[in-house]
């Protein structure tokens, strides 16, 4: 390593959260102030609320249900291809009857 170009490393840097929790870690800064930590963040404390803004989750569920219903009634590509093939066979059979 080159001398005098790297920051000083503090093995006992103090992290202080807004909730009052503090702990030590290794850092190039002697003291760090943070707003959230694992003791007060809603994700880690289990108090997280999921907010369904504008019914987005319900709207998505409705779209998926409508899509599934449409797929069942209309069929997918396989059903359409099978119908097309049956129509072609019927057309060939009718031509063969007319020629005979």
Secondary structure, DSSP 8 states (H G I E B T S, - for coil): --TTSS---EEEEEEEETTS-EEEEEESSSEEEES--TTT-HHHHT------GGGHHHHHHHHHHHHHHHHHHH--HHHHHHHHHHHHHHHHHHHHHHH-
